């Protein structure tokens, strides 16, 4: 089976979105996302795909999950389940799960790694959250702190986890 990795940015209370939009704009997080996912397959839910400003992400195989069999996603392939999408991925490739909340929840069961950006802030009015990362299932492999600067209004930490 492919290596399945989750990539996500969360606030300190695990918030990931509001009204189908990201909560934070962190240029270095976006650069990290692009560097990690370019050349790979990305899997996302319909709402996440629809929130992308320019549609399908370039230089990546885009797979979109939707229960609607008539749904069409320009530049992307449509699947009805995470299992169905993963079955089409090459064994040797790394596949990135990029949201939203319900897809992350499903992926936590099958994922091998998590690339997490922890934003040092609490979002009170979020409506989408990332599942809890349980210590008995995941080991922190690395942590890299970044302080606020002229482009980043919040401190943030890149944390990489691997399944135990």
Backbone as CSV, one residue per row, in Angstrom:
resi,resn,N_x,N_y,N_z,CA_x,CA_y,CA_z,C_x,C_y,C_z
1,UNK,0.835,-1.196,0.000,0.000,0.000,0.000,0.873,1.251,0.000
2,UNK,0.373,2.309,-0.546,1.061,3.596,-0.580,1.309,4.100,0.833
3,UNK,2.297,5.001,0.961,2.463,5.714,2.229,1.409,6.812,2.251
4,UNK,0.581,6.824,3.275,-0.487,7.818,3.404,-0.066,8.837,4.458
5,UNK,0.016,10.096,4.034,0.408,11.178,4.931,-0.681,12.224,4.978
6,UNK,-0.941,12.700,6.174,-1.892,13.790,6.377,-1.088,15.079,6.443
7,UNK,-1.584,16.118,5.783,-0.944,17.427,5.883,-2.012,18.430,6.302
8,UNK,-1.726,19.186,7.381,-2.767,20.024,7.975,-2.146,21.162,8.781
9,UNK,-2.865,22.286,8.830,-2.516,23.396,9.719,-3.662,23.543,10.714
10,UNK,-3.325,23.563,12.008,-4.338,23.626,13.062,-3.993,24.719,14.064
11,UNK,-5.027,25.254,14.696,-4.800,26.166,15.820,-4.616,25.309,17.081
12,UNK,-4.370,25.953,18.194,-4.127,25.217,19.437,-5.338,24.422,19.912
13,UNK,-6.529,24.753,19.433,-7.716,23.974,19.794,-8.171,23.071,18.632
14,UNK,-7.206,22.733,17.749,-7.424,21.817,16.622,-8.369,22.356,15.560
15,UNK,-8.634,23.648,15.562,-9.481,24.243,14.531,-8.727,24.279,13.202
16,UNK,-9.455,23.969,12.109,-8.830,23.999,10.786,-9.560,24.921,9.804
17,UNK,-10.804,25.285,10.092,-11.512,26.111,9.126,-12.781,26.734,9.654
18,UNK,-13.304,27.656,8.827,-14.578,28.315,9.108,-15.180,28.707,7.764
19,UNK,-16.432,28.355,7.559,-17.128,28.693,6.317,-16.360,28.223,5.077
20,UNK,-15.795,27.018,5.173,-15.045,26.400,4.072,-13.821,27.221,3.648
21,UNK,-13.204,27.910,4.617,-11.992,28.681,4.356,-10.948,28.367,5.419
22,UNK,-9.682,28.503,5.033,-8.597,28.354,6.001,-8.681,29.478,7.025
23,UNK,-8.199,29.205,8.220,-8.247,30.193,9.293,-7.073,31.162,9.265
24,UNK,-5.942,30.720,8.737,-4.715,31.507,8.809,-4.038,31.556,7.448
25,UNK,-3.326,32.645,7.220,-2.529,32.803,6.009,-1.074,32.895,6.447
26,UNK,-0.360,31.769,6.302,1.048,31.699,6.684,1.859,31.309,5.449
27,UNK,2.548,32.271,4.828,3.290,31.967,3.599,4.247,30.777,3.732
28,UNK,4.930,30.650,4.868,5.869,29.525,5.012,5.156,28.180,5.108
29,UNK,3.951,28.168,5.663,3.160,26.945,5.697,2.738,26.561,4.277
30,UNK,2.341,27.550,3.481,1.948,27.282,2.096,3.145,26.785,1.283
31,UNK,4.332,27.345,1.527,5.547,26.881,0.843,5.863,25.439,1.228
32,UNK,5.722,25.131,2.505,5.965,23.764,2.973,4.973,22.800,2.325
33,UNK,3.714,23.180,2.291,2.680,22.363,1.664,3.042,22.075,0.207
34,UNK,3.417,23.113,-0.517,3.761,22.948,-1.935,4.996,22.058,-2.094
35,UNK,6.020,22.275,-1.280,7.251,21.484,-1.384,6.993,20.005,-1.097
36,UNK,6.160,19.724,-0.111,5.891,18.329,0.258,4.981,17.625,-0.741
37,UNK,3.988,18.324,-1.282,2.968,17.652,-2.094,3.226,17.661,-3.599
38,UNK,4.027,18.587,-4.091,4.270,18.658,-5.542,4.866,17.352,-6.038
39,UNK,4.312,16.857,-7.141,4.771,15.595,-7.721,4.103,14.374,-7.122
40,UNK,3.200,14.587,-6.183,2.518,13.483,-5.497,1.009,13.543,-5.750
41,UNK,0.318,12.582,-5.201,-1.145,12.554,-5.243,-1.677,13.251,-3.999
42,UNK,-2.704,14.086,-4.180,-3.400,14.708,-3.052,-4.852,14.257,-3.083
43,UNK,-5.377,13.956,-1.900,-6.772,13.535,-1.764,-7.481,14.536,-0.865
44,UNK,-8.678,14.947,-1.321,-9.438,15.936,-0.553,-10.929,15.698,-0.749
45,UNK,-11.701,16.267,0.139,-13.146,16.232,-0.001,-13.627,17.293,-0.970
46,UNK,-14.891,17.201,-1.337,-15.502,18.134,-2.286,-15.388,19.580,-1.824
47,UNK,-15.707,19.849,-0.560,-15.656,21.230,-0.065,-14.247,21.803,-0.144
48,UNK,-13.260,20.984,0.184,-11.872,21.449,0.105,-11.533,21.792,-1.342
49,UNK,-11.896,20.905,-2.269,-11.629,21.175,-3.683,-12.296,22.480,-4.116
50,UNK,-13.552,22.660,-3.728,-14.286,23.857,-4.132,-13.720,25.131,-3.504
51,UNK,-12.981,24.999,-2.420,-12.388,26.171,-1.779,-11.064,26.592,-2.416
52,UNK,-10.500,25.756,-3.283,-9.219,26.097,-3.919,-9.434,27.251,-4.899
53,UNK,-8.678,28.334,-4.751,-8.933,29.522,-5.565,-8.761,29.306,-7.071
54,UNK,-7.866,28.394,-7.462,-7.607,28.177,-8.889,-7.967,26.765,-9.325
55,UNK,-8.751,26.064,-8.537,-9.140,24.703,-8.895,-8.044,23.702,-8.574
56,UNK,-7.975,22.640,-9.371,-7.025,21.552,-9.115,-5.607,22.096,-8.933
57,UNK,-4.886,21.499,-7.991,-3.523,21.941,-7.709,-2.585,21.465,-8.816
58,UNK,-1.757,22.354,-9.353,-0.861,21.966,-10.443,0.242,21.017,-9.977
59,UNK,0.733,20.223,-10.909,1.847,19.300,-10.685,1.568,18.270,-9.592
60,UNK,0.304,17.925,-9.442,-0.132,16.908,-8.495,-1.309,16.163,-9.104
61,UNK,-1.449,14.903,-8.757,-2.661,14.162,-9.122,-3.699,14.516,-8.063
62,UNK,-4.806,15.103,-8.466,-5.862,15.550,-7.560,-6.992,14.532,-7.535
63,UNK,-7.297,13.991,-6.356,-8.396,13.052,-6.175,-9.401,13.701,-5.229
64,UNK,-10.671,13.719,-5.644,-11.710,14.373,-4.853,-12.745,13.333,-4.433
65,UNK,-13.104,13.364,-3.155,-14.104,12.454,-2.617,-15.458,13.146,-2.567
66,UNK,-16.459,12.483,-3.130,-17.823,13.013,-3.091,-18.794,11.852,-3.235
67,UNK,-19.848,11.879,-2.441,-20.882,10.836,-2.512,-21.781,11.014,-3.730
68,UNK,-21.721,12.172,-4.372,-22.555,12.441,-5.537,-21.910,11.833,-6.788
69,UNK,-22.499,10.766,-7.355,-21.879,10.113,-8.508,-21.841,10.990,-9.765
70,UNK,-22.682,12.017,-9.836,-22.696,12.913,-11.005,-21.729,14.089,-10.874
71,UNK,-21.104,14.227,-9.712,-20.209,15.367,-9.488,-19.027,15.312,-10.444
72,UNK,-18.635,16.494,-10.917,-17.465,16.608,-11.785,-16.544,17.671,-11.214
73,UNK,-15.243,17.382,-11.280,-14.236,18.270,-10.724,-13.155,18.482,-11.778
74,UNK,-13.122,19.655,-12.356,-12.195,19.954,-13.432,-10.743,19.754,-12.992
75,UNK,-10.016,18.945,-13.743,-8.607,18.696,-13.443,-8.377,17.679,-12.353
76,UNK,-9.444,17.044,-11.881,-9.327,16.087,-10.780,-10.125,14.829,-11.085
77,UNK,-9.783,13.762,-10.379,-10.516,12.501,-10.483,-11.482,12.405,-9.307
78,UNK,-12.632,11.800,-9.549,-13.699,11.711,-8.555,-13.811,10.283,-8.029
79,UNK,-13.896,10.154,-6.704,-14.089,8.854,-6.058,-15.147,8.985,-4.984
80,UNK,-15.853,7.888,-4.715,-16.921,7.931,-3.718,-16.430,7.649,-2.309
81,UNK,-15.202,7.103,-2.164,-14.691,6.807,-0.827,-13.175,6.939,-0.792
82,UNK,-12.642,7.128,0.399,-11.194,7.198,0.592,-10.552,5.879,0.172
83,UNK,-11.158,4.778,0.541,-10.612,3.457,0.200,-10.511,3.289,-1.313
84,UNK,-11.552,3.693,-2.030,-11.567,3.595,-3.492,-10.439,4.449,-4.093
85,UNK,-10.274,5.663,-3.588,-9.220,6.555,-4.094,-7.837,5.965,-3.818
86,UNK,-7.615,5.492,-2.593,-6.304,4.932,-2.237,-5.970,3.696,-3.067
87,UNK,-6.978,2.932,-3.436,-6.748,1.710,-4.223,-6.167,2.026,-5.605
88,UNK,-6.328,3.261,-6.081,-5.810,3.636,-7.406,-4.397,4.207,-7.330
89,UNK,-3.839,4.312,-6.128,-2.509,4.901,-5.953,-1.437,3.817,-6.038
90,UNK,-0.287,4.207,-6.572,0.824,3.268,-6.696,1.368,2.910,-5.319
91,UNK,1.818,1.670,-5.214,2.302,1.162,-3.932,3.479,1.971,-3.389
92,UNK,4.362,2.428,-4.276,5.593,3.087,-3.841,5.433,4.591,-3.617
93,UNK,4.253,5.141,-3.897,4.110,6.592,-3.798,3.617,7.052,-2.426
94,UNK,3.919,8.323,-2.122,3.380,8.962,-0.927,2.154,9.763,-1.350
95,UNK,1.052,9.517,-0.664,-0.226,10.163,-0.945,-0.525,11.114,0.210
96,UNK,-0.949,12.330,-0.109,-1.224,13.338,0.912,-2.714,13.585,1.045
97,UNK,-3.207,13.483,2.267,-4.594,13.803,2.602,-4.599,15.263,3.036
98,UNK,-5.409,16.107,2.359,-5.357,17.544,2.619,-6.689,18.143,3.073
99,UNK,-7.594,17.302,3.589,-8.812,17.836,4.183,-10.048,17.512,3.391
100,UNK,-11.153,17.919,3.908,-11.431,18.599,5.143,-11.605,17.666,6.331
101,UNK,-12.359,18.156,7.298,-12.476,17.505,8.598,-12.924,16.050,8.494
102,UNK,-13.941,15.762,7.703,-14.437,14.378,7.621,-13.426,13.470,6.929
103,UNK,-12.689,13.990,5.959,-11.663,13.187,5.282,-10.496,12.937,6.232
104,UNK,-10.106,13.951,7.003,-9.051,13.758,8.000,-9.450,12.668,8.994
105,UNK,-10.698,12.703,9.444,-11.173,11.718,10.415,-11.041,10.302,9.852
106,UNK,-11.453,10.102,8.602,-11.322,8.790,7.960,-9.856,8.396,7.796
107,UNK,-9.026,9.364,7.428,-7.615,9.090,7.130,-6.798,8.755,8.371
108,UNK,-7.221,9.226,9.539,-6.462,8.956,10.769,-6.299,7.458,11.012
109,UNK,-7.206,6.662,10.497,-7.160,5.211,10.696,-6.090,4.567,9.817
110,UNK,-5.862,5.120,8.629,-4.951,4.494,7.667,-3.632,5.241,7.477
111,UNK,-3.517,6.431,8.017,-2.327,7.257,7.781,-1.084,6.688,8.452
112,UNK,0.046,6.935,7.781,1.361,6.523,8.298,2.110,7.698,8.905
113,UNK,1.780,8.919,8.466,2.499,10.114,8.914,1.551,11.305,8.938
114,UNK,1.922,12.291,9.759,1.193,13.564,9.818,2.220,14.686,9.742
115,UNK,2.014,15.594,8.792,2.794,16.824,8.699,1.878,17.928,9.211
116,UNK,2.123,18.380,10.415,1.228,19.307,11.079,1.894,20.657,11.274
117,UNK,1.154,21.711,10.993,1.582,23.060,11.358,0.674,23.489,12.496
118,UNK,1.262,23.717,13.654,0.510,24.139,14.840,0.651,25.647,14.981
119,UNK,-0.445,26.362,14.806,-0.444,27.815,14.914,-0.728,28.183,16.363
120,UNK,0.106,29.026,16.917,-0.009,29.377,18.326,-1.078,30.449,18.510
121,UNK,-2.324,29.979,18.389,-3.500,30.820,18.534,-4.684,29.883,18.784
122,UNK,-5.741,30.414,19.352,-6.974,29.653,19.564,-8.073,30.331,18.753
123,UNK,-8.767,29.546,17.930,-9.853,30.070,17.110,-11.176,29.704,17.753
124,UNK,-11.893,30.699,18.203,-13.150,30.466,18.918,-14.331,30.174,17.996
125,UNK,-14.339,30.720,16.789,-15.516,30.596,15.938,-15.323,29.641,14.754
126,UNK,-14.423,28.687,14.887,-14.204,27.698,13.822,-15.391,26.740,13.745
127,UNK,-15.589,26.161,12.569,-16.639,25.148,12.425,-16.098,23.820,11.891
128,UNK,-14.774,23.716,11.728,-14.149,22.465,11.284,-12.907,22.221,12.136
129,UNK,-12.745,20.972,12.574,-11.670,20.630,13.494,-10.939,19.364,13.060
130,UNK,-9.666,19.290,13.427,-8.834,18.124,13.167,-8.981,17.153,14.340
131,UNK,-8.994,15.840,14.066,-9.112,14.878,15.172,-7.910,14.942,16.116
132,UNK,-8.118,14.457,17.314,-7.048,14.403,18.313,-5.944,13.458,17.851
133,UNK,-4.686,13.869,18.076,-3.541,13.003,17.808,-3.217,12.299,19.120
134,UNK,-3.465,10.991,19.164,-3.304,10.227,20.402,-1.866,9.751,20.574
135,UNK,-1.298,10.043,21.763,0.094,9.690,22.063,0.391,8.205,21.891
136,UNK,-0.613,7.376,22.171,-0.393,5.933,22.075,-0.375,5.429,20.625
137,UNK,-0.723,6.304,19.666,-0.742,5.911,18.255,0.315,6.613,17.413
138,UNK,0.815,7.758,17.887,1.711,8.584,17.093,2.955,8.979,17.873
139,UNK,4.092,9.030,17.164,5.348,9.473,17.768,5.806,10.740,17.059
140,UNK,6.125,11.758,17.845,6.659,12.990,17.269,8.083,12.739,16.798
141,UNK,8.343,13.048,15.519,9.658,12.798,14.927,10.511,14.066,14.851
142,UNK,9.862,15.213,14.667,10.604,16.472,14.603,9.676,17.632,14.924
143,UNK,10.302,18.741,15.333,9.560,19.944,15.718,10.439,21.138,15.375
144,UNK,9.839,22.117,14.684,10.584,23.300,14.250,9.744,24.545,14.528
145,UNK,10.190,25.356,15.495,9.473,26.562,15.906,9.817,27.741,15.006
146,UNK,8.793,28.517,14.645,8.969,29.741,13.864,8.231,30.862,14.585
147,UNK,8.945,31.936,14.871,8.353,33.069,15.580,7.676,34.027,14.610
148,UNK,6.877,34.920,15.158,6.203,35.913,14.316,7.234,36.765,13.585
149,UNK,6.832,37.259,12.427,7.666,38.187,11.659,6.733,39.046,10.808
150,UNK,7.291,39.827,9.892,6.456,40.745,9.108,5.433,40.035,8.220
151,UNK,5.667,38.763,7.872,4.726,38.012,7.030,3.876,37.018,7.811
152,UNK,4.220,36.806,9.063,3.532,35.790,9.879,3.098,36.421,11.203
153,UNK,1.797,36.612,11.355,1.262,37.304,12.531,1.169,36.398,13.756
154,UNK,1.406,35.103,13.574,1.376,34.140,14.679,2.635,33.297,14.641
155,UNK,3.103,32.908,15.818,4.153,31.893,15.874,3.535,30.572,15.463
156,UNK,4.343,29.691,14.908,3.837,28.387,14.483,4.955,27.356,14.586
157,UNK,4.556,26.104,14.625,5.503,25.003,14.775,5.203,23.957,13.713
158,UNK,6.226,23.561,12.951,6.097,22.420,12.053,6.406,21.179,12.878
159,UNK,5.455,20.255,12.950,5.642,19.008,13.718,5.367,17.838,12.785
160,UNK,6.273,16.890,12.747,6.090,15.678,11.958,5.886,14.494,12.897
161,UNK,4.879,13.696,12.608,4.553,12.502,13.396,4.632,11.270,12.500
162,UNK,4.953,10.135,13.109,4.853,8.841,12.439,4.030,7.911,13.322
163,UNK,3.299,7.033,12.672,2.481,6.069,13.418,3.405,5.109,14.158
164,UNK,3.022,4.794,15.399,3.791,3.830,16.196,3.562,2.419,15.693
